[in-house]
Amino acid sequence: MKIGITGTFGGSPKRDIGFLKEYAVAAEEVGFDCLYAPEHVVFFAR
């Protein structure tokens, strides 16, 4: 069985492409098989 992980990567200057790369490497190191990135470009905050 393959297990994936997702996260919210936009909306914050701290969650740039460097953050995404570190997140993906860490996920792979602990055994996740794939990383899902949401395709939404707008998130609504309440």
Contacts in CASP RR format, 6 or more apart in sequence:
PFRMAT RR
TARGET T0000
AUTHOR 0000-0000-0000
METHOD contacts of the structure
MODEL  1
MKIGITGTFGGSPKRDIGFLKEYAVAAEEVGFDCLYAPEHVVFFAR
2 33 0 8 1.000
2 34 0 8 1.000
3 31 0 8 1.000
3 32 0 8 1.000
3 33 0 8 1.000
4 27 0 8 1.000
4 32 0 8 1.000
4 33 0 8 1.000
4 34 0 8 1.000
4 35 0 8 1.000
4 36 0 8 1.000
5 27 0 8 1.000
5 32 0 8 1.000
5 34 0 8 1.000
5 35 0 8 1.000
5 36 0 8 1.000
6 35 0 8 1.000
6 36 0 8 1.000
6 37 0 8 1.000
6 38 0 8 1.000
7 23 0 8 1.000
7 36 0 8 1.000
7 37 0 8 1.000
7 38 0 8 1.000
8 15 0 8 1.000
8 38 0 8 1.000
8 43 0 8 1.000
9 15 0 8 1.000
9 19 0 8 1.000
9 20 0 8 1.000
9 23 0 8 1.000
9 37 0 8 1.000
9 38 0 8 1.000
10 43 0 8 1.000
11 43 0 8 1.000
20 37 0 8 1.000
23 35 0 8 1.000
24 35 0 8 1.000
27 35 0 8 1.000
END
